[in-house]
């Protein structure tokens, strides 16, 4: 298991859930819900600021596929967001060249997060601000568990955008 703090990201239309691991990559915990900035890059800047504060060595972005494993409009949105993060990381002096952004299949992460919060006695109204963080925790914990089981980093590395015609790669899991 690789060491170092990782950031987990659940990309939504209005909000982005952010989670983190401990230094040893054993446990994912919630960090913050960031407002989505589709017209600018305030959301990316906030996520990079969080990552810099905790010296993150990797970003794990949830890739929403439908139950059949097919792409959806949300899949493209998450890929584009991951590319924006990869591009920002690659041009930031705060991060080393080996910091990667990875896409991880995240089917049912939000459904699982709702279930866990319901079991904890939270009502739907109470979960609005934390559901995205809970989904990010599930995505990140899934990535950690996959890495422990496989002995290799999970998902697919996202390359930074070199031009406007580049696109994200598809996941291998």
Buried (B, 14 or more C-beta within 10 A) or exposed (E): EEEBBBBBBBBBEEBBBBBBBBEEBEEBBBBBBBEBEEEEEEBBBBBBEBBEEBEBBBBBBBBBBEEEEEEEEBBEBBBBBBBBBBBBBBEBEEBEEEBBBBBBBBBBBBEBBBEBBEEEEBEEEEBEEBBBBBBBBBBBBBBBEBBEEEEEBBBBBBBBBEEEEEEBBEBEE
